[in-house]
């Protein structure tokens, strides 16, 4: 099976501007930003969607990375959104678990 684009980014085969990296996760700007700050946080290990993850530690870690990045990007005080789209009907485009961190403007009901 061919690896998805996020697997390729995690392995270094496709370059991305890394905003955060540790042994478990990687974060980089979304190429189609829906807000002034739009960062994707992905696990390095492949999970097709949220439905495939049982690791509470990984999910909690991803949330803490989102909080850290929100502070670093200057959006924590004013507020930000963290979203996980799951499956095609949930708006998930890339079949690799990823979290969106959005901020830097007033966010309405839409989820980019």
JOWOHU-V894503 format. One record per run of one state. SS is the DSSP state (helix for helix, strand for strand, loop for the rest). FROM is the first residue (numbers start at 1). TO is the last residue. If there is no record, write none. Layout:
ss=SS from=FROM to=TO
ss=SS from=FROM to=TO
//
This chain:
ss=loop from=1 to=4
ss=helix from=5 to=11
ss=loop from=12 to=17
ss=strand from=18 to=21
ss=loop from=22 to=24
ss=strand from=25 to=29
ss=loop from=30 to=36
ss=strand from=37 to=43
ss=loop from=44 to=49
ss=helix from=50 to=52
ss=loop from=53 to=55
ss=helix from=56 to=72
ss=loop from=73 to=79
ss=strand from=80 to=83
ss=loop from=84 to=87
ss=helix from=88 to=90
ss=loop from=91 to=97
ss=strand from=98 to=103
ss=loop from=104 to=112
//
